[in-house]
Amino acid sequence: MALKNFDQIVEQAKSVQKPKTVVIAGADAENILLGAFMAQEAGFVFPVLVGEEEKVVPMLERLGMKDRPYRLVPTQPGENVAQTAVDVVNRGEGDMLMRGNTQTREFLLPLLVPENGLRTDKLLAHIDLVCMPEYPKVIAIGDVTVTIEPNLQQKKTIIADMVDMLKTVGYERPNIALLSMVEKVAFHMKDTIEAQELVREHCRHPIADCQLVGPIAYDLILSKEAARLKGYDCPLCGEFDGIVVPSLLAGNLIVKCWQMHAHAQTCGVVIGAKIPVALTSRSDDKEVAFHSLAFCTALSQKA
């Protein structure tokens, strides 16, 4: 069953027997703090704030949240807050990670270090769920932060993980689109060739329990009317559940455009680590942080 909004994910998170402990790396991030405490009020997380006390505590005071229940893990100026947050998790004191006021690269690097023990044999990928007024359902898109230009094998992993995530939140057999600039294979456009190869392989040996279409252009993915006007015969147009993008740039730009110009609500999680990882932009509003934590909690229940 397709989702119309994030309410079902929030309810799924609220059903957790015990709040999940989220460790926030660089907790002096206003909207991320607000979202985390919203999630605490909803009953599904407990925040552990990693960062410089001189920055975190004044921000909590300004936001009127100093007296809320939380744990502070103070760091010194120049200390690697992401590594400290990972250390907290490795001591068994955290169930989920969340990026706060730190660069994405600095936040993700400790996840990639084998000695930190959070890597699996799976690809790290960042997948967003997006709710837009003009689209009839919540749609997934990835990778939007980690893999710069996924190769064929990495795209297979992203497809499989996206399908798995969508099924966790209620989608039965998701429809996945392989985004390209055009819908016809062109020898000089690698992504179209790879999309065709993926679809052919999927027909022989399914990559995941889904319907897979590609290469397919953006307008055809989102609009039945565009498909009618262009004579593109595919009943899934305007009804796709997920989009696998050909590059990090494409995915990141699409999500930011949806947020800024299509009034989209989003939430995102990095998959492929041993624990769920909430990753949002520091410019996102508090609802993005809240919904991302709900999404992580829902995924952690499955694990």
C-alpha positions in Angstrom: 0.0 0.0 0.0 1.5 3.3 -1.1 1.9 6.1 1.5 0.2 9.5 1.0 2.3 11.2 3.6 4.7 10.3 6.5 1.9 9.8 9.1 2.1 6.0 8.9 5.9 6.0 9.3 5.5 8.2 12.4 2.8 5.8 13.8 5.1 2.9 13.1 7.9 4.6 15.0 5.6 5.3 17.9 4.9 1.6 18.3 8.4 0.9 19.4 8.5 -0.7 22.8 11.4 1.4 24.1 12.6 4.8 22.7 15.7 4.4 20.4 18.8 6.3 21.5 19.9 8.7 18.8 23.5 10.0 18.9 23.7 13.4 17.2 27.2 14.3 16.0 27.7 18.1 16.3 24.5 18.8 18.2 24.7 22.6 17.9 22.3 22.5 14.9 19.1 24.3 15.7 16.5 22.5 13.5 18.1 19.1 14.1 17.8 19.6 17.8 14.2 20.8 17.4 13.4 17.7 15.3 15.1 15.4 17.8 13.1 16.7 20.7 9.9 16.5 18.7 10.7 12.8 18.2 11.4 12.5 21.9 8.0 14.1 22.7 6.4 11.6 20.3 8.0 8.8 22.4 10.3 7.1 20.0 13.8 8.5 20.6 16.1 9.7 23.4 18.8 12.2 22.3 22.5 12.0 23.1 24.1 15.3 22.1 27.7 15.1 21.1 29.4 18.5 20.7 31.1 21.4 22.4 29.3 22.2 25.6 29.9 26.0 25.1 27.9 25.8 21.8 25.2 23.1 22.6 24.0 24.4 26.0 23.5 28.0 25.0 21.5 26.8 22.0 19.3 24.6 24.2 18.7 27.5 26.5 17.8 29.8 23.6 15.4 27.1 22.3 13.9 26.6 25.7 15.0 23.0 25.8 17.7 23.0 28.5 15.4 21.2 31.0 14.4 18.4 28.5 15.8 14.9 29.2 19.0 14.3 27.2 22.6 13.3 27.6 25.5 15.5 26.7 28.8 14.1 25.6 31.1 17.1 25.5 33.9 17.5 23.0 36.7 19.9 22.7 37.2 22.4 19.9 38.8 20.7 16.9 37.8 17.2 18.1 36.2 14.9 15.6 32.6 14.9 16.8 31.6 12.2 14.3 34.2 9.8 15.6 33.1 10.6 19.2 29.5 9.8 18.2 30.6 6.5 16.7 32.5 5.7 19.8 29.3 6.2 21.9 27.5 3.8 19.6 30.3 1.2 19.8 30.1 1.4 23.6 26.5 0.2 23.3 25.1 3.6 24.3 23.3 4.4 21.0 20.9 2.7 18.6 21.1 5.3 15.7 23.4 8.0 14.4 22.4 11.5 13.2 24.3 14.2 11.4 24.3 17.5 13.2 26.5 20.5 12.6 29.3 18.8 10.8 30.3 18.4 7.1 28.7 15.4 5.4 32.1 13.9 4.5 33.4 14.2 8.0 30.2 12.6 9.3 30.4 9.6 6.9 34.1 8.8 7.1 34.0 7.1 10.5 31.3 4.8 9.1 33.7 3.7 6.4 36.6 2.9 8.7 36.6 -0.9 9.3 38.0 -0.5 12.8 34.9 1.3 13.9 32.9 -1.8 13.3 29.8 -0.2 11.7 30.5 -1.2 8.1 28.8 -4.2 6.5 29.5 -5.8 3.2 26.8 -3.6 1.7 27.1 -0.3 -0.1 26.4 2.9 1.9 23.7 4.8 0.2 21.5 7.7 1.1 17.8 7.4 0.2 15.2 10.1 0.7 11.5 9.6 0.9 9.6 12.6 -0.6 6.0 13.8 -0.2 4.9 16.4 -2.8 1.5 18.1 -3.2 1.4 17.4 -6.9 2.4 13.7 -6.7 -0.1 11.0 -5.5 2.2 9.1 -3.2 5.4 9.2 -1.2 8.3 8.5 -3.6 11.8 7.3 -2.8 15.0 8.7 -4.5 18.6 7.7 -4.2 21.5 7.9 -4.0 21.4 11.6 -3.0 24.5 12.0 -0.9 27.1 9.2 -0.8 27.8 7.4 -4.1 29.0 10.0 -6.7 28.5 8.0 -9.9 27.2 4.5 -9.0 28.4 1.7 -11.3 26.2 -1.2 -12.5 26.7 -3.3 -9.4 26.2 -0.4 -7.1 22.9 0.5 -8.9 21.7 -3.1 -8.3 22.4 -2.6 -4.6 20.6 0.7 -4.5 17.6 -0.8 -6.3 17.4 -3.8 -3.9 17.9 -1.6 -0.8 15.3 0.9 -2.0 12.8 -1.8 -2.6 13.5 -3.3 0.9 13.0 0.1 2.5 9.8 0.7 0.7 8.4 -2.7 1.7 9.3 -2.0 5.3 7.0 1.0 5.3 4.1 -0.7 3.5 4.8 -0.9 -0.2 4.0 -4.4 -1.6 5.8 -4.6 -4.9 7.4 -1.2 -5.7 7.6 0.4 -9.1 11.2 1.6 -9.6 12.4 4.0 -12.4 15.9 4.3 -13.7 16.3 8.0 -14.4 18.0 9.2 -17.6 17.8 12.3 -19.6 16.0 10.4 -22.4 14.0 7.2 -22.6 15.8 5.7 -25.6 19.2 4.0 -25.4 22.0 6.2 -26.8 25.4 4.7 -27.3 27.1 7.9 -26.1 25.0 8.1 -22.8 26.4 5.4 -20.4 23.4 5.7 -18.0 20.9 4.7 -20.7 23.0 1.7 -21.7 23.3 0.6 -18.0 19.6 1.1 -17.4 18.7 -1.1 -20.4 21.2 -3.7 -19.1 19.7 -3.6 -15.6 16.1 -4.0 -16.9 17.2 -6.9 -19.1 19.0 -8.6 -16.2 16.0 -8.0 -13.9 13.7 -9.8 -16.4 16.0 -12.8 -16.4 17.0 -12.8 -12.7 15.0 -10.3 -10.6 17.2 -7.9 -8.7 14.4 -7.3 -6.1 10.7 -7.8 -5.8 9.8 -4.9 -7.9 8.9 -3.7 -11.4 11.8 -1.9 -13.0 11.6 0.5 -15.9 14.4 2.4 -17.7 15.9 4.3 -19.1 13.2 6.8 -18.5 13.1 10.6 -18.5 12.1 12.7 -15.5 8.8 14.0 -17.0 7.7 10.5 -17.9 8.4 9.2 -14.4 6.1 11.8 -12.7 3.4 12.5 -15.3 0.9 10.4 -17.1 0.0 13.4 -19.3 3.7 13.7 -20.4 3.6 10.0 -21.3 0.4 10.5 -23.4 1.8 13.5 -25.2 5.1 11.8 -26.0 3.4 8.5 -27.0 5.3 6.6 -24.3 3.5 3.4 -23.5 4.0 2.6 -19.9 1.1 2.3 -17.4 3.5 3.1 -14.4 4.1 6.7 -15.5 2.9 9.0 -12.8 2.7 6.1 -10.4 6.4 5.2 -9.7 7.4 4.5 -6.0 11.1 5.0 -6.4 13.7 6.7 -8.6 17.3 5.5 -8.9 19.4 8.4 -10.2 22.5 8.1 -12.4 24.6 10.4 -10.3 24.8 12.1 -6.9 24.5 15.5 -8.6 21.2 14.5 -10.2 19.7 13.1 -7.0 20.8 16.0 -4.8 19.6 18.6 -7.2 16.2 17.0 -7.7 15.6 16.7 -3.9 16.7 20.3 -3.3 14.5 21.6 -6.1 11.5 19.6 -4.8 12.1 21.1 -1.4 12.5 24.7 -2.5 10.1 24.9 -5.4 7.6 22.1 -5.1 7.0 22.4 -1.3 8.1 18.9 -0.7 8.5 17.2 2.6 11.4 14.9 2.9 13.1 12.5 5.2 16.3 10.5 4.6 18.4 7.7 5.9 21.8 6.2 5.1 21.6 2.5 4.7 24.3 -0.1 4.5 25.7 0.4 8.0 24.9 -1.8 11.0 22.6 0.8 12.4 20.2 3.3 10.8 21.8 6.7 10.1 19.7 9.9 9.8 21.3 12.3 7.4 19.6 15.7 6.6 20.8 19.0 5.4 21.6 21.6 8.1 19.3 24.0 6.2 16.3 21.5 6.4 13.5 22.4 8.7 12.8 20.6 11.9 10.1 18.4 10.4 12.8 16.8 8.1 14.8 15.8 11.1 11.7 14.5 12.9 10.5 12.4 10.0 14.1 11.1 9.3 14.2 9.9 12.9 10.8 8.3 12.5 12.0 6.6 9.4 15.2 5.3 11.1 13.1 4.0 14.0 10.8 2.2 11.7 13.7 0.6 9.9 15.4 -0.4 13.2 12.3 -2.3 14.3 12.7 -4.5 11.3 16.3 -5.1 12.1 
